[in-house]
Amino acid sequence: MAINTLEKAALFQKSLDLLAVQELTTGWMDKNAGQVKYSGGKEVKIPKMELDGLGNYDMDNGFERGSVKLEYETREMTQDRGRSFSLDPREVDESNFVPEASRVMGEFQRTRVIPEIDAYRISKVATDVIAADKAGMIEYGYTPGATDTSALRKLKEAIKASRDSYLGPLVCQATSDFILELEMELSDRIRVADFAKGGIVTKVPMVDGVPIIETSSDRMVTSIKINDGKTEGQKQGGFEKGTSAKDINFFVSPSTAPIAVTKLDNMRIFDPNTNQKANAWLLDYRRFHDLWTLDNQIKHVFLSIKEAKS
């Protein structure tokens, strides 16, 4: 019986989506996508709200009128990414297509797609914080483990800086090196809490009620270069650290500040008889996504950078 390629593509997509939720360290940013308006194409509308504060109540005239200003800022999605893979029918037939294709696409998602999405999102947050340049919200020149430094103090100072003007829930994204120093300082006294992302609950360390998400250092950079997959020198695709990028130790952010939007995340399968390009199984993967940080919340994000300010 011939394989139903549409059905298999749907099954693969479900598995890839589950893998992404489990392994994306920035998966917590996806829940904020419900804040945007999307009407098709590349454009999305990001909400901006301004409210008047309290006024005095008058016994004769009652309440002072306040104003609510709700606007939507139009942003354009830029990350339209994809890749196509061929599997030779001499090595893969209908009997072993599912396990072989699952292995290939699972490895692709785990080692190529997820790291790029994480790195892109983190670099966008860092770029926005650096551009905002709010006093006291960026620290340069700190290396975890350096003499006469305390990871715990650095994190507590960052949390305090964010909470000076924001009282909502915070999330910390940090490198393994920073978390190691934190754990060594706290020994067995570090608290562990449940952290949910995309319906998956994991155990993460927590300080002052702020969950800390461990992230590999190659994704914690202030800028990345996105390879197009076709230009000479970029044919390998994927991403690499930007030429002027700096290494991030950690950042503390309101959980609602980064808005990650994915408008297309799908997979197509063509069997050798349907594939018009070659006598081979064809696997196409495409993801259309982007991330923005709310203008009225970027000022609450604290960023710690390893290198000195240039």
Phi, psi and omega per residue, in radians:
M1 nan 2.329 -3.138
A2 -1.204 2.560 3.122
I3 -1.255 2.341 3.028
N4 -1.385 1.746 -3.022
T5 -1.166 -0.571 3.109
L6 -1.151 -0.749 -3.140
E7 -1.141 -0.749 -3.130
K8 -1.163 -0.664 3.108
A9 -1.069 -0.709 3.128
A10 -1.138 -0.704 3.124
L11 -1.161 -0.750 3.104
F12 -1.074 -0.746 -3.115
Q13 -1.073 -0.707 3.121
K14 -1.085 -0.726 3.122
S15 -1.166 -0.713 3.131
L16 -1.149 -0.691 3.112
D17 -1.096 -0.739 3.135
L18 -1.126 -0.721 3.120
L19 -1.100 -0.709 -3.140
A20 -1.105 -0.761 3.140
V21 -1.080 -0.704 -3.098
Q22 -1.244 -0.642 -2.964
E23 -1.897 -0.264 3.051
L24 -1.197 2.055 3.114
T25 -1.278 -0.343 3.119
T26 -1.710 0.291 -3.108
G27 -1.037 -0.429 3.136
W28 -1.142 -0.331 -3.133
M29 -1.360 -0.321 -3.098
D30 -1.200 -0.504 -3.077
K31 -1.151 -0.289 -3.124
N32 -1.471 -0.060 -3.094
A33 -1.089 -0.414 -3.133
G34 -1.162 -0.183 -3.141
Q35 -1.375 -0.306 -3.018
V36 -1.682 2.749 3.000
K37 -1.812 2.369 -3.117
Y38 -2.350 2.211 -3.105
S39 -2.127 0.337 3.131
G40 1.819 2.907 -3.133
G41 1.257 -2.622 -3.081
K42 -1.648 -0.240 -2.975
E43 -1.606 2.451 2.978
V44 -2.260 2.759 3.134
K45 -2.006 2.113 -3.090
I46 -1.705 2.277 -3.097
P47 -1.293 2.502 3.013
K48 -2.315 2.145 -3.073
M49 -2.183 2.384 3.036
E50 -2.246 2.342 -3.105
L51 -2.223 2.498 2.987
D52 -1.281 2.668 3.096
G53 -1.451 -3.066 -3.122
L54 -1.174 2.576 3.002
G55 -2.136 2.982 3.132
N56 -1.278 2.492 3.062
Y57 -1.555 2.332 -3.125
D58 -1.867 2.278 -3.098
M59 -1.097 -0.505 -3.135
D60 -1.605 -0.753 -3.030
N61 -1.764 -0.130 3.082
G62 1.368 -2.351 -3.011
F63 -1.476 2.519 2.942
E64 -1.380 2.361 -3.110
R65 -1.258 2.375 3.072
G66 -2.018 2.893 -3.122
S67 -2.070 2.560 3.039
V68 -2.067 2.120 3.132
K69 -1.972 1.885 -3.139
L70 -2.020 2.031 3.131
E71 -2.191 2.778 3.063
Y72 -2.114 2.129 3.130
E73 -1.633 2.246 -3.105
T74 -1.408 2.206 3.062
R75 -2.143 2.729 -3.117
E76 -1.978 2.276 3.093
M77 -1.300 2.396 -3.009
T78 -2.067 -0.336 -2.995
Q79 -1.700 1.526 3.077
D80 -1.838 1.694 -2.951
R81 -2.066 2.622 3.138
G82 -2.932 2.976 3.080
R83 -2.764 2.636 3.121
S84 -2.156 2.356 -3.132
F85 -2.192 2.512 3.093
S86 -1.998 2.432 3.065
L87 -2.074 2.150 -3.082
D88 -1.190 2.234 -3.125
P89 -1.145 -0.255 3.052
R90 -1.209 -0.459 -3.107
E91 -1.844 -0.423 -3.103
V92 -2.256 2.086 3.070
D93 -2.115 -2.989 -3.078
E94 -1.092 -0.488 -3.076
S95 -1.293 -0.521 -3.118
N96 -2.129 0.215 -3.117
F97 -1.078 -0.823 -3.058
V98 -1.041 -0.905 3.139
P99 -1.135 -0.650 -3.124
E100 -1.221 -0.792 3.125
A101 -1.131 -0.657 3.102
S102 -1.097 -0.715 3.139
R103 -1.135 -0.780 -3.125
V104 -1.124 -0.886 -3.061
M105 -1.269 -0.543 3.070
G106 -1.146 -0.743 3.101
E107 -1.156 -0.687 3.100
F108 -1.074 -0.818 3.130
Q109 -1.089 -0.769 -3.047
R110 -1.236 -0.730 -2.994
T111 -1.765 -0.279 -3.079
R112 -2.117 -0.869 -3.058
V113 -1.255 -0.958 -3.062
I114 -1.065 -0.830 3.104
P115 -1.031 -0.677 -3.134
E116 -1.164 -0.767 3.139
I117 -1.089 -0.801 3.103
D118 -1.014 -0.884 -3.082
A119 -1.094 -0.694 3.139
Y120 -1.124 -0.833 -3.109
R121 -1.084 -0.813 -3.108
I122 -1.123 -0.725 3.132
S123 -1.155 -0.583 3.104
K124 -1.171 -0.758 3.095
V125 -1.047 -0.817 -3.128
A126 -1.084 -0.744 3.127
T127 -1.056 -0.731 3.136
D128 -1.163 -0.705 3.131
V129 -1.137 -0.773 3.139
I130 -1.110 -0.699 3.126
A131 -1.153 -0.674 3.127
A132 -1.177 -0.644 3.040
D133 0.865 0.805 3.108
K134 -1.298 2.358 -3.122
A135 -0.977 2.293 3.067
G136 1.446 0.024 -3.072
M137 -1.897 0.058 3.048
I138 -2.340 2.282 3.032
E139 -2.079 2.234 3.094
Y140 -1.870 2.731 2.959
G141 1.372 0.484 3.085
Y142 -1.967 2.197 3.072
T143 -1.990 2.086 3.131
P144 -0.973 2.313 3.133
G145 1.590 -0.105 3.133
A146 -1.144 2.667 -3.119
T147 -0.986 2.411 3.082
D148 1.097 0.545 3.044
T149 -2.140 2.685 3.126
S150 -2.261 2.058 3.112
A151 -1.105 -0.677 -3.137
L152 -1.107 -0.775 3.130
R153 -1.109 -0.732 3.133
K154 -1.043 -0.766 -3.118
L155 -1.199 -0.755 3.137
K156 -1.101 -0.664 3.097
E157 -1.141 -0.670 3.110
A158 -1.143 -0.774 3.121
I159 -1.081 -0.754 3.125
K160 -1.069 -0.741 -3.141
A161 -1.080 -0.698 3.121
S162 -1.218 -0.679 -3.069
R163 -1.412 -0.181 3.082
D164 -1.058 -0.506 -3.104
S165 -2.271 0.101 -3.123
Y166 -2.542 2.213 -3.055
L167 -1.925 0.095 -3.141
G168 -1.430 -3.091 -3.125
P169 -1.170 2.478 3.141
L170 -2.039 2.747 3.040
V171 -2.329 2.455 3.075
C172 -1.986 2.268 3.048
Q173 -1.916 2.175 -2.990
A174 -2.476 2.716 3.096
T175 -1.332 2.855 3.098
S176 -1.110 -0.636 3.136
D177 -1.086 -0.749 -3.141
F178 -1.169 -0.766 -3.133
I179 -1.132 -0.632 3.096
L180 -1.040 -0.819 3.127
E181 -1.101 -0.677 3.122
L182 -1.102 -0.792 -3.125
E183 -1.170 -0.627 3.126
M184 -1.181 -0.619 3.098
E185 -1.213 -0.731 -3.063
L186 -1.528 -0.241 -3.114
S187 0.963 -2.220 -3.123
D188 -1.592 0.239 -3.097
R189 -1.629 -0.070 -3.129
I190 -1.242 2.375 -3.119
R191 -1.477 2.625 3.094
V192 -2.109 2.393 -3.099
A193 -2.337 2.794 3.028
D194 -1.320 2.400 3.096
F195 -2.323 2.150 -3.075
A196 -1.794 2.383 3.017
K197 -2.566 2.128 3.131
G198 1.041 0.545 3.122
G199 1.509 -0.100 3.110
I200 -1.760 2.240 -3.131
V201 -1.842 2.213 3.113
T202 -2.195 2.867 3.085
K203 -1.665 2.232 3.131
V204 -2.365 2.685 3.056
P205 -1.174 2.728 -3.092
M206 -2.518 2.435 3.066
V207 -2.281 2.225 3.130
D208 0.920 0.653 3.112
G209 1.387 0.111 -3.116
V210 -1.858 2.033 3.095
P211 -1.203 2.523 -3.096
I212 -2.029 2.063 -3.075
I213 -1.722 2.024 -3.130
E214 -1.273 2.326 -3.073
T215 -2.428 2.369 -3.130
S216 -1.117 2.563 -2.999
S217 -1.133 -0.462 -3.127
D218 -1.226 -0.258 3.081
R219 -1.695 -0.206 -3.071
M220 -1.726 1.281 3.136
V221 -2.351 2.757 -3.045
T222 -1.395 -0.306 3.071
S223 -2.741 2.651 3.112
I224 -2.316 2.784 3.021
K225 -1.824 2.184 3.125
I226 -1.652 2.060 3.128
N227 -1.442 2.421 -3.051
D228 -1.453 -0.199 3.083
G229 1.474 -0.010 -3.114
K230 -2.344 -0.517 -3.138
T231 -1.249 2.539 3.105
E232 -0.977 2.273 -3.089
G233 1.590 -0.198 3.127
Q234 -2.165 0.125 -3.036
K235 -1.121 -0.370 3.105
Q236 -1.245 -0.253 3.129
G237 1.216 -2.834 3.109
G238 1.264 -2.635 -3.093
F239 -2.411 2.905 3.023
E240 -2.599 2.840 -3.127
K241 -1.079 2.366 3.132
G242 -1.120 2.653 -3.069
T243 -1.083 -0.548 -3.140
S244 -1.892 0.251 -3.074
A245 -1.221 2.610 3.033
K246 -1.980 2.732 -3.132
D247 -1.470 2.374 3.128
I248 -1.710 2.314 3.021
N249 -1.427 -0.860 3.124
F250 -2.921 2.858 2.917
F251 -2.455 2.605 3.098
V252 -2.017 2.221 -3.031
S253 -2.415 2.564 2.904
P254 -0.974 2.430 -3.085
S255 -1.130 -0.343 -3.116
T256 -1.706 -0.006 -3.031
A257 -1.276 -0.892 -3.128
P258 -1.439 2.231 3.109
I259 -1.896 1.887 3.111
A260 -1.693 2.174 -3.093
V261 -2.122 2.229 3.023
T262 -2.124 2.008 -3.088
K263 -1.810 -0.194 3.081
L264 -2.618 2.164 3.122
D265 -2.619 1.548 -3.053
N266 -2.501 2.982 -3.087
M267 -2.411 2.479 3.078
R268 -2.143 2.549 3.093
I269 -2.218 2.285 3.061
F270 -2.138 2.262 3.103
D271 -1.369 2.930 -3.077
P272 -1.011 -0.496 3.139
N273 -1.374 -0.430 -3.134
T274 -1.609 -0.557 -3.125
N275 -1.090 2.058 -3.108
Q276 -1.514 -0.189 -3.074
K277 -1.552 -0.582 -3.095
A278 -2.847 2.839 3.070
N279 -1.437 1.367 -3.062
A280 -2.809 2.743 2.951
W281 -1.190 2.376 -3.130
L282 -2.086 2.201 3.121
L283 -2.036 2.010 3.114
D284 -1.875 2.310 3.087
Y285 -2.224 2.380 3.140
R286 -2.477 2.423 3.081
R287 -2.419 2.205 -3.138
F288 -2.007 1.946 -2.989
H289 -2.639 2.990 3.041
D290 -2.974 3.092 3.120
L291 -2.574 2.464 3.047
W292 -2.370 2.720 3.068
T293 -1.941 2.289 -3.121
L294 -1.019 2.304 -3.093
D295 -1.010 -0.674 -3.080
N296 -1.447 0.028 3.116
Q297 -2.095 -0.256 -3.125
I298 -1.057 -0.497 -3.136
K299 -1.204 -0.209 3.129
H300 -1.714 0.009 -3.104
V301 -1.599 2.205 3.110
F302 -1.795 2.371 -3.072
L303 -2.189 2.239 3.081
S304 -1.932 2.143 -3.067
I305 -2.049 2.401 -3.057
K306 -1.223 -0.794 -3.079
E307 -1.356 2.789 3.049
A308 -1.230 2.741 3.119
K309 -1.204 2.288 -3.102
S310 -1.616 nan nan
